[in-house]
Amino acid sequence: MQDKLRIGTIVSGGDALRVIPQIVEHGFESFNLNFWQTTGDNDLVEMAARLRELAAEHDFVISSVGIYGNPLTGTGEHADALDSWKRLIDHAHLFGTDIISGFTGRLPGLSIDESIPKFTEVFGELSKIAADRGLRIAFENCAMGGTWQTGDLNIAHNPAAWEKMFNAVPADNLGLEWEPCHQLIALIDPIPQLRKWMDKIFHVHGKDATIAWDIVKEYGIHGPKQYVWDRTPGFGDTNWVDIITILRQAGYKGTIDIEGFHDPVYRDELEMTGQVHALNYLKHCRGGSFVPNPL
């Protein structure tokens, strides 16, 4: 795997030991483990041990362990989100990764500006705990239906918010889990954004989007017709050759992990068909398989 930007996929943490053995033979080189709202009753020590055995057998890595809930509230279905962040920070080394990823959270119904003080309190502490363990924190950039003024789960969906976040907590180990899809949905050009923010991009998700510009021009983005769709890489608008070129030029040593289960066409019985197409497509955009130079 020398000099190789690995291409992998996201799997649910609770399903990892069941799913990974079934799909690893397709050629996935990394796996991003995601937990929704809580790590639950999963035995992380046992899970990590079994995944290390599989990784040694199949030559893959665990690129990141992620928790996707609201750690700023501590209530309701998100009551365990903050403790789950701490749990993953404590166990990340067992999985062989230095990245914990997830949503920042936000104060429900309030603006990004109003959520920044609580973000500063929570991630000021978490960034120090992670740094003491040599770990990095990467924030997913999905809006989760939120806007600047209101939302339920994440403030890290706009570059102006990133400026505020990283100014509030100026820690070198805080960064982004970035993908072009969320930029396209917001009608932001992802390519110049990637160049600008490269030093803060710790992890990349392989998800794309298709914009129906004819609908945008006729109905706008608040009309009755859908104007954009999440897509699996290889079926969307993004030039992944450019993205991988920028990543390599900047010395990116991480992975691109496909975020499936969003494509409106390659879904249900076609889900893995779409993901394996994306896997092979991204490997092609990477330049194909690694070929050693002659001695």
Backbone bond lengths (Angstrom), bond angles and torsions (degrees), N, CA, C in turn:
res aa  C-N    CA-C-N  psi(-1)  N-CA   C-N-CA  omega(-1)  CA-C   N-CA-C  phi
1 M - - - 1.466 - - 1.529 111.60 -
2 Q 1.319 117.53 24.34 1.457 120.43 -177.46 1.526 111.33 -61.26
3 D 1.346 115.49 138.62 1.455 122.18 173.46 1.528 111.32 49.52
4 K 1.316 116.26 41.75 1.455 119.69 -173.00 1.516 110.41 -124.45
5 L 1.307 117.07 116.70 1.449 121.69 172.24 1.524 106.90 -72.82
6 R 1.318 116.45 109.28 1.456 120.11 -172.63 1.531 111.69 -72.10
7 I 1.330 114.58 145.77 1.453 121.81 176.04 1.523 107.82 -115.22
8 G 1.328 116.27 126.39 1.451 120.51 -178.52 1.512 112.41 -141.34
9 T 1.306 115.83 -153.13 1.460 120.34 -179.27 1.518 109.80 -149.00
10 I 1.326 114.97 166.56 1.457 122.50 177.90 1.526 108.70 -93.56
11 V 1.322 116.23 137.28 1.458 120.57 172.84 1.524 108.56 -131.45
12 S 1.316 115.41 148.89 1.457 120.68 175.18 1.521 109.19 -63.61
13 G 1.327 116.64 132.25 1.452 119.74 -178.34 1.517 113.06 -56.08
14 G 1.319 116.46 -41.78 1.444 119.91 -178.69 1.516 114.31 -68.81
15 D 1.328 116.25 -20.97 1.473 121.32 -178.88 1.519 113.14 -102.99
16 A 1.318 117.89 -0.14 1.465 121.25 -169.22 1.519 112.80 -58.14
17 L 1.326 117.25 -43.92 1.468 119.51 -175.60 1.526 111.90 -71.77
18 R 1.319 117.30 -20.80 1.458 121.07 176.00 1.520 111.58 -87.41
19 V 1.338 117.13 -39.59 1.459 121.51 -171.38 1.530 112.55 -84.64
20 I 1.319 117.76 -45.87 1.465 120.31 -173.09 1.527 112.48 -56.37
21 P 1.339 120.05 -45.03 1.472 117.99 178.88 1.528 113.35 -60.70
22 Q 1.347 118.00 -24.58 1.456 121.01 -178.87 1.521 113.14 -81.66
23 I 1.344 117.31 -25.86 1.468 119.07 -172.92 1.521 114.18 -114.46
24 V 1.334 118.22 -11.26 1.459 119.69 -174.56 1.526 111.70 -62.46
25 E 1.317 117.90 -29.50 1.462 120.43 -178.58 1.525 112.79 -68.86
26 H 1.331 117.09 -13.43 1.469 119.39 176.18 1.527 111.91 -71.07
27 G 1.320 117.42 -13.28 1.461 120.97 177.09 1.515 115.20 110.38
28 F 1.333 118.10 12.27 1.463 120.25 175.81 1.527 109.35 -65.91
29 E 1.330 115.23 134.16 1.466 121.46 -173.89 1.525 112.90 -104.86
30 S 1.335 116.85 -8.76 1.460 121.26 178.96 1.520 108.77 -154.51
31 F 1.317 114.54 159.34 1.464 120.55 176.85 1.522 109.18 -137.53
32 N 1.315 114.84 131.91 1.458 123.11 176.65 1.527 106.62 -103.49
33 L 1.336 116.99 115.76 1.462 121.41 -177.90 1.524 109.83 -88.88
34 N 1.324 116.26 124.59 1.457 121.39 -178.86 1.519 111.29 -119.39
35 F 1.321 115.29 135.44 1.462 122.10 174.00 1.529 108.38 -116.04
36 W 1.327 116.08 136.33 1.459 120.53 -178.54 1.529 109.69 -95.47
37 Q 1.323 116.67 114.45 1.460 126.20 174.66 1.526 114.24 70.71
38 T 1.332 118.23 -34.09 1.461 121.09 -178.15 1.524 110.42 -155.76
39 T 1.314 116.27 151.14 1.460 119.61 171.45 1.522 110.50 -78.86
40 G 1.333 116.52 -9.73 1.451 121.33 173.99 1.517 113.02 62.05
41 D 1.339 114.22 -144.52 1.467 119.17 -177.96 1.527 112.22 -97.58
42 N 1.332 116.91 19.78 1.463 120.29 178.10 1.522 110.56 -64.88
43 D 1.326 116.11 134.68 1.461 121.96 175.11 1.528 107.38 -83.32
44 L 1.327 116.28 96.14 1.459 120.80 -173.71 1.527 112.18 -66.71
45 V 1.316 117.23 -31.90 1.467 120.04 179.32 1.524 110.04 -66.51
46 E 1.336 116.25 -48.47 1.458 120.33 179.25 1.527 111.19 -65.48
47 M 1.339 116.92 -42.31 1.470 120.39 178.65 1.518 110.56 -58.76
48 A 1.326 117.01 -46.48 1.461 120.67 -178.70 1.522 111.13 -63.14
49 A 1.323 117.32 -40.32 1.460 120.18 -179.17 1.526 111.15 -63.21
50 R 1.320 116.64 -43.96 1.465 120.19 -179.56 1.519 111.36 -68.99
51 L 1.336 117.08 -35.83 1.466 119.94 178.16 1.525 111.41 -69.83
52 R 1.312 117.12 -33.89 1.470 118.94 176.04 1.525 110.89 -62.70
53 E 1.336 116.66 -39.03 1.464 120.14 177.02 1.526 111.00 -62.98
54 L 1.340 116.85 -44.45 1.466 120.82 178.80 1.526 110.68 -64.99
55 A 1.337 116.66 -40.09 1.461 120.48 -179.24 1.516 111.47 -63.65
56 A 1.320 116.66 -39.96 1.467 120.38 178.27 1.525 111.07 -65.67
57 E 1.325 116.05 -34.99 1.469 120.42 -179.05 1.524 112.01 -74.63
58 H 1.340 116.85 -37.36 1.473 120.66 -171.34 1.530 113.81 -112.02
59 D 1.312 118.05 0.75 1.463 122.70 177.04 1.525 112.74 59.51
60 F 1.321 116.32 53.28 1.459 120.80 171.05 1.525 108.92 -122.33
61 V 1.340 115.89 169.54 1.458 121.40 175.91 1.524 109.09 -124.64
62 I 1.312 115.60 155.92 1.464 121.28 166.35 1.528 105.77 -90.64
63 S 1.321 115.09 112.84 1.465 119.57 -172.26 1.518 112.79 -79.53
64 S 1.327 116.25 -33.90 1.459 120.87 -176.93 1.519 108.91 -161.12
65 V 1.317 115.93 152.35 1.459 121.30 167.66 1.526 106.54 -116.09
66 G 1.337 116.46 130.36 1.459 119.56 -170.69 1.517 113.13 -128.18
67 I 1.332 115.06 148.08 1.462 121.66 175.72 1.527 107.79 -127.68
68 Y 1.324 115.48 123.24 1.464 121.13 -172.85 1.523 109.70 -117.08
69 G 1.313 114.46 89.18 1.451 123.28 177.78 1.515 107.78 -153.11
70 N 1.316 117.54 -165.04 1.462 121.71 -179.05 1.524 109.91 -112.38
71 P 1.339 117.94 96.89 1.465 120.24 -177.82 1.529 113.78 -78.18
72 L 1.325 117.33 -2.26 1.471 119.31 -177.47 1.527 112.96 -90.22
73 T 1.338 117.72 -11.17 1.464 119.71 -174.84 1.520 113.05 -103.62
74 G 1.339 116.89 -47.25 1.455 120.25 -178.64 1.509 114.12 70.10
75 T 1.336 117.21 25.13 1.454 120.59 -177.67 1.525 110.86 -130.80
76 G 1.340 115.25 159.78 1.452 121.52 172.63 1.522 112.27 58.41
77 E 1.341 115.40 -137.84 1.464 120.57 -177.68 1.523 112.50 -69.46
78 H 1.331 117.03 -9.25 1.466 121.41 178.50 1.532 112.27 -103.17
79 A 1.326 116.54 13.69 1.466 120.38 -174.23 1.522 112.51 -61.49
80 D 1.334 117.54 -27.62 1.462 120.49 -177.01 1.526 112.68 -100.82
81 A 1.326 117.83 2.28 1.467 120.28 -173.62 1.527 112.53 -61.00
82 L 1.311 117.67 -46.79 1.464 120.15 -178.44 1.530 110.92 -66.07
83 D 1.329 116.90 -44.04 1.463 119.15 177.35 1.526 110.95 -63.74
84 S 1.331 117.23 -32.31 1.465 120.01 177.42 1.522 111.00 -66.94
85 W 1.336 117.66 -38.38 1.467 120.48 173.32 1.535 109.62 -56.31
86 K 1.328 116.12 -48.40 1.462 120.30 -177.93 1.527 110.67 -65.04
87 R 1.328 116.75 -38.04 1.464 121.70 179.43 1.518 110.57 -62.72
88 L 1.334 116.79 -44.24 1.463 120.14 -179.66 1.525 111.46 -69.84
89 I 1.318 116.65 -35.20 1.472 119.11 174.45 1.525 110.06 -60.81
90 D 1.331 116.97 -40.97 1.463 121.06 -179.49 1.526 112.57 -68.12
91 H 1.345 117.41 -29.52 1.466 120.53 -172.17 1.526 114.04 -108.62
92 A 1.316 118.61 -4.65 1.474 120.85 -174.13 1.521 111.75 -55.91
93 H 1.326 117.23 -40.05 1.468 119.45 -176.97 1.520 111.91 -62.07
94 L 1.334 117.43 -28.19 1.462 120.33 179.18 1.527 111.65 -67.54
95 F 1.327 116.33 -26.51 1.464 121.53 178.70 1.532 111.88 -88.62
96 G 1.316 116.58 -5.67 1.452 120.43 179.19 1.513 114.16 79.37
97 T 1.336 117.04 19.60 1.459 120.38 179.02 1.521 110.47 -117.45
98 D 1.329 115.60 155.79 1.466 119.84 175.00 1.521 111.07 -113.31
99 I 1.344 117.97 14.29 1.456 121.38 -177.03 1.525 110.69 -121.43
100 I 1.329 115.68 128.60 1.454 122.88 168.30 1.523 105.93 -113.95
101 S 1.328 116.25 127.62 1.462 120.05 -174.38 1.516 110.95 -121.81
102 G 1.339 115.91 162.08 1.459 119.71 177.76 1.503 112.82 161.91
103 F 1.329 115.32 -172.58 1.457 121.71 176.58 1.529 109.59 -81.50
104 T 1.328 114.96 150.97 1.463 119.29 172.51 1.512 111.43 -69.71
105 G 1.364 116.19 -27.44 1.446 120.43 -164.24 1.525 109.55 80.86
106 R 1.309 115.79 173.83 1.465 121.92 172.82 1.522 108.08 -164.81
107 L 1.308 116.29 167.24 1.458 120.19 176.55 1.521 107.59 -82.21
108 P 1.332 118.12 113.48 1.469 121.54 -171.63 1.519 112.74 -55.24
109 G 1.333 114.38 132.55 1.452 121.01 177.09 1.511 115.05 81.56
110 L 1.344 116.93 -5.03 1.458 120.42 -178.75 1.524 110.53 -107.98
111 S 1.314 115.93 167.84 1.456 121.39 -175.82 1.531 110.98 -77.83
112 I 1.319 114.35 167.44 1.465 119.66 174.41 1.525 110.56 -59.15
113 D 1.325 116.88 -44.33 1.469 120.30 179.45 1.523 111.40 -57.16
114 E 1.339 116.35 -41.23 1.464 119.95 -178.14 1.527 112.21 -73.49
115 S 1.339 116.95 -19.34 1.463 120.53 179.97 1.525 113.10 -88.87
116 I 1.314 117.56 -16.66 1.463 120.85 -175.37 1.532 113.08 -59.21
117 P 1.352 120.46 -42.63 1.475 118.16 179.91 1.528 112.97 -59.51
118 K 1.331 117.87 -41.04 1.464 120.14 178.71 1.522 110.61 -69.32
119 F 1.328 117.30 -39.06 1.465 120.70 173.79 1.522 110.21 -56.82
120 T 1.313 116.72 -44.51 1.468 121.77 -178.86 1.522 111.10 -61.30
121 E 1.317 115.77 -42.44 1.466 120.33 179.40 1.529 111.30 -63.61
122 V 1.338 116.28 -49.18 1.467 120.51 -173.81 1.524 111.31 -72.34
123 F 1.334 116.87 -49.77 1.461 118.55 -174.01 1.526 112.41 -86.44
124 G 1.322 117.39 -12.97 1.454 118.68 167.54 1.514 110.02 -62.34
125 E 1.340 115.83 -42.42 1.468 120.64 177.96 1.526 111.25 -72.09
126 L 1.362 117.11 -48.24 1.462 119.86 -175.91 1.533 111.73 -63.59
127 S 1.328 116.65 -37.05 1.465 118.74 179.94 1.520 111.22 -63.41
128 K 1.332 117.53 -35.57 1.468 120.85 178.66 1.526 110.85 -70.81
129 I 1.337 117.09 -42.30 1.463 120.39 177.94 1.523 109.88 -61.07
130 A 1.354 115.75 -44.23 1.466 120.30 -179.88 1.526 110.97 -65.93
131 A 1.325 116.86 -42.83 1.469 120.15 -178.67 1.525 111.36 -61.69
132 D 1.317 117.12 -37.11 1.466 120.61 178.55 1.521 112.07 -62.50
133 R 1.329 116.25 -22.38 1.460 121.72 179.62 1.530 112.27 -103.04
134 G 1.334 116.76 6.44 1.451 120.82 -179.75 1.517 113.44 72.21
135 L 1.345 116.87 29.88 1.458 121.72 -174.57 1.523 111.54 -111.36
136 R 1.341 115.12 156.75 1.453 122.56 177.05 1.529 110.05 -116.00
137 I 1.330 115.82 150.14 1.459 123.10 177.39 1.517 108.27 -113.34
138 A 1.341 116.31 127.58 1.470 121.60 -177.25 1.520 109.53 -120.87
139 F 1.339 116.82 123.24 1.448 121.54 -176.57 1.527 111.45 -93.45
140 E 1.329 116.04 121.90 1.466 122.81 172.61 1.527 109.29 -59.56
141 N 1.345 116.82 140.21 1.466 119.38 -173.57 1.522 113.57 -104.82
142 C 1.327 117.31 30.93 1.467 121.74 178.19 1.530 109.99 -85.81
143 A 1.327 116.47 136.35 1.466 120.47 -179.96 1.523 112.38 -73.45
144 M 1.336 118.40 -22.63 1.463 122.83 -177.98 1.530 111.37 51.01
145 G 1.332 115.23 40.62 1.455 120.67 177.92 1.516 114.56 81.83
146 G 1.311 117.12 -0.19 1.460 119.69 -178.27 1.514 113.54 -87.68
147 T 1.315 115.29 166.62 1.460 123.23 175.46 1.529 107.52 -126.58
148 W 1.313 116.23 -174.52 1.464 118.39 175.44 1.517 110.26 -63.59
149 Q 1.320 117.18 -36.32 1.465 121.20 -172.33 1.517 114.20 -84.11
150 T 1.337 117.51 -28.22 1.451 118.50 -175.48 1.524 110.54 -155.53
151 G 1.318 116.09 160.54 1.462 121.30 179.72 1.504 110.47 166.63
152 D 1.336 116.46 176.73 1.456 120.77 -173.55 1.525 115.01 -119.80
153 L 1.360 118.26 -23.07 1.456 117.93 -165.59 1.522 116.35 -129.42
154 N 1.339 118.63 -29.52 1.468 117.44 -167.36 1.521 111.25 -152.29
155 I 1.331 115.69 132.63 1.461 119.54 174.74 1.527 111.66 -99.49
156 A 1.329 118.04 -9.94 1.477 121.19 -170.21 1.522 112.61 -88.77
157 H 1.332 117.46 46.34 1.468 119.29 -175.45 1.524 113.85 -115.40
158 N 1.316 117.36 9.76 1.457 120.59 -178.25 1.520 108.76 -144.93
159 P 1.337 118.27 139.80 1.467 118.79 -177.38 1.528 113.90 -60.95
160 A 1.341 117.08 -28.59 1.470 118.24 175.76 1.526 110.47 -67.07
161 A 1.338 116.53 -33.71 1.462 120.16 176.36 1.524 110.42 -69.30
162 W 1.339 116.83 -37.96 1.469 119.18 178.39 1.526 110.54 -59.74
163 E 1.327 115.65 -41.71 1.467 119.49 178.21 1.526 110.13 -57.64
164 K 1.330 116.16 -46.66 1.458 120.24 -179.06 1.520 111.72 -64.46
165 M 1.348 116.52 -43.21 1.460 121.31 -178.78 1.522 111.91 -61.53
166 F 1.329 115.49 -50.15 1.459 119.35 -173.97 1.529 112.24 -76.99
167 N 1.322 117.48 -20.16 1.461 120.28 170.99 1.528 110.14 -75.76
168 A 1.348 116.04 -37.13 1.461 120.24 -179.08 1.532 111.09 -70.36
169 V 1.336 116.45 -38.36 1.470 121.16 177.43 1.531 107.09 -126.08
170 P 1.324 117.81 86.25 1.471 121.57 -174.75 1.528 112.44 -79.61
171 A 1.325 115.52 60.35 1.461 121.17 -178.02 1.518 109.55 -101.14
172 D 1.313 116.91 133.61 1.464 121.05 -178.99 1.517 112.66 -64.19
173 N 1.330 117.50 -22.54 1.467 119.83 -176.77 1.526 112.90 -95.46
174 L 1.334 118.30 12.85 1.461 122.38 171.01 1.521 108.63 -102.40
175 G 1.335 116.61 129.27 1.457 120.57 -179.38 1.510 111.37 -153.82
176 L 1.332 115.37 -154.32 1.464 121.40 -171.69 1.524 112.09 -121.77
177 E 1.322 114.16 148.34 1.456 122.86 165.41 1.530 104.47 -106.84
178 W 1.322 116.00 98.98 1.465 122.65 -162.61 1.527 110.95 -105.11
179 E 1.321 115.56 150.65 1.459 121.54 170.41 1.524 108.39 -154.91
180 P 1.344 117.93 152.28 1.467 120.21 -177.81 1.514 113.70 -71.87
181 C 1.324 118.06 -23.88 1.464 120.70 -175.65 1.526 112.37 -53.40
182 H 1.326 116.23 -50.79 1.460 119.61 -174.50 1.525 112.02 -66.63
183 Q 1.330 116.45 -28.12 1.457 118.81 176.18 1.529 110.32 -70.10
184 L 1.329 116.19 -45.22 1.466 120.21 -179.39 1.525 111.22 -61.72
185 I 1.330 116.92 -40.15 1.467 120.00 177.84 1.524 110.21 -58.16
186 A 1.329 116.63 -36.46 1.467 121.76 179.12 1.525 112.50 -86.88
187 L 1.342 117.21 6.43 1.471 123.74 -178.18 1.525 111.51 61.29
188 I 1.335 115.93 34.51 1.463 123.05 174.62 1.524 107.80 -101.72
189 D 1.322 117.13 136.61 1.455 121.43 176.25 1.531 108.09 -74.24
190 P 1.342 118.48 116.22 1.471 119.41 -175.15 1.518 114.89 -72.34
191 I 1.331 118.57 -24.36 1.467 119.90 -172.40 1.529 112.46 -67.65
192 P 1.342 119.90 -53.99 1.472 117.72 176.90 1.519 112.73 -63.99
193 Q 1.340 117.41 -30.20 1.464 119.65 176.91 1.519 110.76 -64.14
194 L 1.329 116.13 -42.27 1.464 120.03 178.62 1.519 110.81 -60.55
195 R 1.332 117.55 -45.26 1.465 120.18 178.84 1.530 111.40 -59.23
196 K 1.334 115.97 -42.43 1.464 120.85 -176.06 1.523 112.59 -68.75
197 W 1.332 116.57 -38.08 1.456 120.51 -170.84 1.520 113.49 -103.39
198 M 1.321 117.63 11.36 1.454 121.70 -172.19 1.527 112.85 -53.76
199 D 1.315 118.04 -36.24 1.466 119.30 -176.56 1.523 112.88 -71.27
200 K 1.331 117.02 -11.32 1.460 121.13 178.46 1.530 112.56 -109.19
201 I 1.312 117.55 4.49 1.461 119.99 -178.54 1.521 109.23 -95.04
202 F 1.325 114.92 109.43 1.466 121.87 -176.87 1.521 112.54 -97.17
203 H 1.325 116.51 -27.16 1.463 120.67 -175.63 1.529 108.18 -148.38
204 V 1.323 116.96 146.27 1.460 121.53 -178.38 1.522 109.57 -123.93
205 H 1.312 115.77 130.68 1.457 121.59 173.30 1.524 109.55 -95.64
206 G 1.308 115.83 138.23 1.459 120.85 177.94 1.512 110.73 -89.19
207 K 1.307 115.82 83.70 1.462 120.78 174.68 1.517 108.47 -140.78
208 D 1.317 116.09 141.06 1.453 122.35 -174.89 1.528 109.56 -123.46
209 A 1.319 116.82 -175.13 1.459 121.78 176.43 1.521 108.99 -151.11
210 T 1.309 115.33 157.38 1.464 123.02 172.38 1.521 107.97 -120.46
211 I 1.329 116.17 125.85 1.465 121.86 178.19 1.526 108.74 -101.83
212 A 1.324 116.60 128.13 1.465 121.52 174.35 1.530 107.70 -90.21
213 W 1.326 116.21 89.56 1.466 120.09 -174.52 1.518 112.22 -65.08
214 D 1.329 117.92 -27.32 1.463 118.93 177.13 1.525 110.66 -64.57
215 I 1.321 117.23 -37.27 1.462 120.16 177.78 1.520 110.57 -71.36
216 V 1.345 117.09 -40.82 1.468 119.94 177.76 1.517 110.71 -58.38
217 K 1.332 116.31 -44.31 1.461 120.39 -176.21 1.524 112.37 -70.09
218 E 1.335 117.04 -29.00 1.461 119.12 -179.42 1.530 113.23 -91.40
219 Y 1.348 116.41 -39.90 1.461 119.66 -172.87 1.527 113.87 -114.83
220 G 1.330 117.84 -11.61 1.452 120.10 -174.15 1.509 110.90 75.04
221 I 1.336 116.22 -168.77 1.467 120.28 -176.48 1.527 112.28 -100.04
222 H 1.311 118.34 -2.05 1.465 121.18 179.06 1.522 111.43 -115.92
223 G 1.321 116.72 16.45 1.458 121.05 -179.32 1.515 112.71 -86.00
224 P 1.342 117.43 -169.67 1.471 121.29 -175.49 1.513 114.47 -79.58
225 K 1.317 117.90 -11.74 1.455 120.68 -175.11 1.525 111.39 -107.33
226 Q 1.327 116.15 138.47 1.456 121.04 176.66 1.522 109.33 -65.86
227 Y 1.313 116.49 135.23 1.466 120.92 -175.27 1.528 113.24 -111.74
228 V 1.340 117.67 -9.27 1.457 120.05 -177.23 1.520 109.01 -150.24
229 W 1.339 115.78 147.35 1.451 122.12 179.29 1.527 109.46 -131.57
230 D 1.331 116.83 137.43 1.464 120.37 169.04 1.523 108.37 -64.67
231 R 1.343 116.34 140.97 1.468 120.08 179.53 1.530 110.11 -135.96
232 T 1.315 114.16 152.92 1.446 121.07 170.18 1.529 108.34 -75.25
233 P 1.350 119.92 140.45 1.468 120.89 179.96 1.525 111.77 -52.08
234 G 1.326 114.19 137.54 1.453 120.90 -175.86 1.510 112.54 102.75
235 F 1.353 115.96 -13.98 1.463 120.64 179.67 1.528 112.12 -120.15
236 G 1.354 117.22 -1.11 1.459 120.34 -175.10 1.512 113.08 -109.77
237 D 1.318 115.98 -163.17 1.463 123.13 -172.29 1.523 114.23 -90.13
238 T 1.320 118.69 -13.64 1.458 121.67 -169.90 1.526 112.20 -79.18
239 N 1.326 115.89 141.46 1.457 122.21 172.54 1.531 107.82 -88.15
240 W 1.319 115.98 96.95 1.459 120.59 -176.74 1.522 112.46 -72.88
241 V 1.326 117.61 -21.61 1.467 119.67 173.21 1.523 109.32 -61.61
242 D 1.337 116.73 -44.10 1.464 120.31 177.78 1.524 111.08 -63.28
243 I 1.339 116.63 -43.48 1.462 119.93 -178.99 1.526 110.84 -61.15
244 I 1.316 116.80 -47.11 1.464 119.99 -178.78 1.523 110.52 -67.47
245 T 1.320 117.37 -35.50 1.465 120.13 176.26 1.523 110.84 -61.17
246 I 1.338 116.64 -46.36 1.466 120.61 179.46 1.524 110.37 -63.03
247 L 1.335 116.83 -42.65 1.462 120.50 178.65 1.525 110.99 -59.77
248 R 1.335 116.35 -47.20 1.463 119.97 -178.83 1.534 111.48 -66.11
249 Q 1.328 116.62 -42.67 1.466 119.43 -179.48 1.524 111.39 -61.16
250 A 1.325 115.94 -30.73 1.465 120.17 -179.53 1.526 112.44 -87.00
251 G 1.335 116.73 -1.13 1.458 119.60 177.96 1.515 114.41 81.57
252 Y 1.332 116.68 23.03 1.461 120.92 -179.96 1.524 110.06 -61.97
253 K 1.323 117.37 128.98 1.459 122.27 -177.45 1.525 112.26 -114.06
254 G 1.320 116.58 12.54 1.453 120.18 -176.63 1.513 113.12 -92.40
255 T 1.327 115.51 -150.78 1.454 122.47 -175.92 1.520 110.03 -125.55
256 I 1.324 115.55 167.58 1.460 122.57 164.99 1.519 105.74 -117.38
257 D 1.318 116.58 116.05 1.457 121.07 -177.92 1.523 110.10 -111.48
258 I 1.327 115.10 121.06 1.458 122.21 -175.81 1.524 109.76 -63.93
259 E 1.327 116.01 131.37 1.467 121.40 174.81 1.519 107.70 -102.81
260 G 1.313 115.73 99.55 1.458 120.96 -176.25 1.520 113.04 -86.66
261 F 1.327 115.14 -168.97 1.458 123.63 175.13 1.533 113.30 63.97
262 H 1.331 116.21 31.32 1.464 121.77 176.07 1.530 112.86 -129.12
263 D 1.322 116.92 -24.21 1.458 120.24 -173.80 1.536 110.23 -67.25
264 P 1.349 118.03 131.18 1.474 120.06 -177.62 1.519 113.90 -73.59
265 V 1.333 117.57 -14.13 1.465 121.89 -179.54 1.519 111.24 -105.91
266 Y 1.339 116.40 -53.15 1.455 121.36 -177.47 1.525 108.80 -90.20
267 R 1.321 114.30 78.04 1.451 122.63 -175.93 1.517 108.87 -141.11
268 D 1.328 116.38 176.35 1.464 122.10 179.90 1.535 109.54 53.12
269 E 1.330 118.56 -120.62 1.463 119.33 -177.04 1.515 112.50 -69.70
270 L 1.348 118.41 -14.20 1.466 121.66 177.87 1.530 113.06 -98.78
271 E 1.334 117.11 6.84 1.466 120.14 -176.11 1.515 111.91 -57.95
272 M 1.329 118.03 -54.61 1.456 119.43 -176.12 1.522 111.21 -72.27
273 T 1.327 117.51 -27.84 1.463 120.03 172.71 1.526 109.97 -58.61
274 G 1.326 116.54 -46.37 1.458 120.77 178.51 1.510 112.86 -65.92
275 Q 1.333 116.52 -40.25 1.466 119.01 -178.79 1.531 111.68 -67.62
276 V 1.335 117.32 -40.65 1.463 119.13 179.71 1.528 109.89 -69.60
277 H 1.333 117.28 -34.53 1.467 118.94 173.72 1.532 109.32 -61.23
278 A 1.339 116.90 -44.94 1.462 120.43 179.22 1.519 111.39 -62.50
279 L 1.325 116.82 -39.97 1.461 121.69 177.89 1.525 110.74 -58.44
280 N 1.313 116.22 -50.02 1.468 120.07 -178.65 1.527 111.47 -69.74
281 Y 1.325 116.30 -35.80 1.471 120.78 177.61 1.535 110.73 -63.20
282 L 1.323 116.41 -47.16 1.460 119.49 -179.34 1.524 111.49 -67.14
283 K 1.328 117.42 -34.70 1.462 119.52 174.56 1.528 110.50 -63.34
284 H 1.333 116.43 -38.72 1.468 120.11 176.61 1.528 110.16 -64.17
285 C 1.337 117.02 -44.54 1.473 120.49 178.50 1.521 111.36 -63.41
286 R 1.310 116.87 -28.40 1.467 122.66 177.56 1.524 111.44 -71.58
287 G 1.324 116.25 -19.86 1.463 120.08 -177.62 1.508 112.91 114.96
288 G 1.347 115.70 7.61 1.450 119.58 -179.47 1.509 112.31 88.98
289 S 1.324 116.09 -164.01 1.452 121.59 -179.92 1.529 110.60 -72.32
290 F 1.308 116.38 151.01 1.471 120.74 177.95 1.512 110.82 -64.95
291 V 1.318 116.50 131.28 1.460 122.62 179.22 1.532 107.58 -123.16
292 P 1.317 118.52 116.13 1.467 119.26 -178.72 1.521 111.76 -68.90
293 N 1.313 114.90 147.00 1.456 120.29 176.28 1.534 110.61 -72.65
294 P 1.325 118.14 154.71 1.475 119.10 175.32 1.516 110.39 -66.57
295 L 1.304 115.97 148.56 1.461 121.20 178.99 1.517 110.67 -72.58
